[in-house]
Amino acid sequence: MNPKILLLMGSSSYDFKGLPLEIKEIINEAISLNHLIIVGEAHGASRAFQNYLKNINYSNVIVGHARKVRYNAGNWVEKKFGDTLQEREKNMIKFCDYTIIIWVNNSSVIAQNLNFLKKTGKPTFLYECSTKNSFKKFGTLDPYRDYFRRTF
């Protein structure tokens, strides 16, 4: 069996404490199978993912970056996936087998990634939320949805 690679990405405006239970359950399943986890280094969701992985002492992690690493909570291996944000995001998506994404306030950067993920057909778990109201939704990527259209 080939090792699996899980990509964790999300909005930089994610400022909720910790991670939702649904996301922790998927990450914990990946860890139980010793999957490689790739995570970004920006503030927001990437830091929440990194902090969780550090707190549970998981070491099979790569921190993906473009120009430089701004945050590496676990002193993990660092890998440059491109020179720009867009290049980094696309290359990390190409490199992974499946994804968990936290999407806050219909961020257009994340919408672009979601629409790209639809084209790849890779399994994607999506946690949508809003800082403007109590909207929260967890599920899988909808292959028919246009993620540039606002939902709230």
C-alpha positions as CSV (number, residue, x, y, z in Angstrom):
1,M,0.0,0.0,0.0
2,N,1.3,3.4,-0.9
3,P,1.6,6.0,1.9
4,K,-1.1,8.7,1.8
5,I,-0.5,12.4,2.0
6,L,-2.9,14.7,3.7
7,L,-2.9,18.4,3.0
8,L,-4.2,20.8,5.7
9,M,-5.0,24.3,4.5
10,G,-7.3,27.2,5.2
11,S,-8.1,30.8,5.5
12,S,-5.7,33.1,7.2
13,S,-8.6,34.8,8.9
14,Y,-9.4,31.7,10.9
15,D,-9.1,32.8,14.5
16,F,-11.3,30.4,16.4
17,K,-9.7,28.6,19.3
18,G,-8.4,25.2,18.3
19,L,-9.9,22.9,15.6
20,P,-13.4,21.6,15.2
21,L,-14.0,18.0,16.4
22,E,-14.8,16.8,12.9
23,I,-11.4,17.9,11.6
24,K,-9.5,16.5,14.6
25,E,-11.2,13.1,13.9
26,I,-10.0,13.0,10.3
27,I,-6.5,14.2,11.3
28,N,-6.3,11.5,14.0
29,E,-7.3,8.8,11.5
30,A,-4.5,10.0,9.2
31,I,-2.1,9.9,12.1
32,S,-3.2,6.4,13.1
33,L,-2.2,5.3,9.6
34,N,1.1,7.3,9.7
35,H,0.1,9.4,6.8
36,L,2.4,12.3,5.8
37,I,0.8,15.6,6.6
38,I,1.6,18.8,4.7
39,V,0.6,22.1,6.3
40,G,1.1,25.7,5.4
41,E,2.9,28.3,7.5
42,A,0.6,31.3,7.4
43,H,-1.4,32.6,10.3
44,G,-5.0,31.5,10.8
45,A,-5.9,28.0,9.9
46,S,-2.4,26.8,9.2
47,R,-1.3,27.8,12.7
48,A,-4.3,26.1,14.3
49,F,-3.4,22.9,12.3
50,Q,0.3,23.2,13.3
51,N,-0.5,23.8,17.0
52,Y,-2.7,20.8,17.1
53,L,-0.1,18.5,15.5
54,K,2.6,19.8,17.8
55,N,0.3,19.3,20.9
56,I,-0.2,15.7,20.0
57,N,3.5,15.3,19.1
58,Y,3.0,14.1,15.5
59,S,6.3,14.2,13.6
60,N,5.5,13.0,10.0
61,V,4.8,16.6,8.9
62,I,6.1,18.9,6.2
63,V,5.6,22.7,6.4
64,G,5.0,24.0,2.9
65,H,6.0,27.5,1.9
66,A,6.8,29.8,-1.0
67,R,9.5,32.3,-0.1
68,K,10.2,31.6,3.5
69,V,8.7,29.9,6.5
70,R,6.9,32.2,8.9
71,Y,5.8,29.6,11.4
72,N,7.0,26.1,12.2
73,A,5.6,25.0,15.6
74,G,7.1,21.5,15.6
75,N,10.5,22.2,13.9
76,W,9.4,19.9,11.1
77,V,10.9,19.4,7.7
78,E,10.3,22.5,5.4
79,K,9.7,22.3,1.7
80,K,9.4,25.1,-0.8
81,F,6.4,24.4,-3.1
82,G,6.7,27.5,-5.3
83,D,7.8,31.1,-5.5
84,T,4.3,32.7,-5.1
85,L,1.2,31.9,-3.0
86,Q,-0.7,30.7,-6.0
87,E,2.1,28.4,-7.1
88,R,2.6,27.1,-3.6
89,E,-1.1,26.3,-3.1
90,K,-1.4,24.5,-6.5
91,N,1.8,22.5,-6.0
92,M,0.8,21.4,-2.5
93,I,-2.6,20.3,-3.9
94,K,-0.9,18.4,-6.7
95,F,1.4,16.7,-4.2
96,C,-1.3,15.5,-1.8
97,D,-3.8,12.6,-1.9
98,Y,-6.6,14.2,0.1
99,T,-7.3,17.5,1.8
100,I,-8.9,19.2,4.7
101,I,-9.7,22.9,4.2
102,I,-11.1,25.5,6.6
103,W,-12.8,28.2,4.7
104,V,-13.7,31.5,6.5
105,N,-16.0,34.2,5.1
106,N,-16.0,32.9,1.5
107,S,-12.3,33.8,1.1
108,S,-11.5,34.1,-2.6
109,V,-8.1,32.5,-2.2
110,I,-9.6,29.4,-0.7
111,A,-12.4,29.5,-3.3
112,Q,-9.8,29.3,-6.0
113,N,-8.2,26.3,-4.3
114,L,-11.6,24.6,-3.9
115,N,-12.4,25.0,-7.6
116,F,-8.9,23.6,-8.4
117,L,-9.5,20.7,-6.1
118,K,-12.8,19.9,-7.9
119,K,-10.8,19.5,-11.1
120,T,-8.4,17.1,-9.5
121,G,-11.1,14.9,-8.1
122,K,-9.1,14.5,-4.8
123,P,-11.2,13.8,-1.7
124,T,-11.6,17.0,0.2
125,F,-13.2,17.7,3.6
126,L,-14.5,21.2,3.9
127,Y,-15.3,23.2,7.1
128,E,-17.0,26.5,6.1
129,C,-17.6,29.1,8.7
130,S,-18.3,32.8,9.1
131,T,-16.9,35.4,11.6
132,K,-20.0,37.6,10.8
133,N,-22.6,35.2,12.0
134,S,-22.9,31.7,13.5
135,F,-22.7,29.8,10.1
136,K,-20.7,26.6,10.3
137,K,-20.9,23.6,8.0
138,F,-18.8,20.5,7.6
139,G,-18.8,18.1,4.7
140,T,-17.1,17.1,1.5
141,L,-16.3,19.1,-1.6
142,D,-19.4,19.4,-3.9
143,P,-18.3,18.8,-7.5
144,Y,-21.2,20.8,-8.8
145,R,-20.8,23.9,-6.6
146,D,-19.2,27.1,-7.8
147,Y,-17.1,28.1,-4.8
148,F,-16.8,31.7,-5.9
149,R,-20.6,32.2,-5.2
150,R,-21.2,33.4,-1.7
151,T,-23.2,31.2,0.6
152,F,-23.8,33.7,3.4
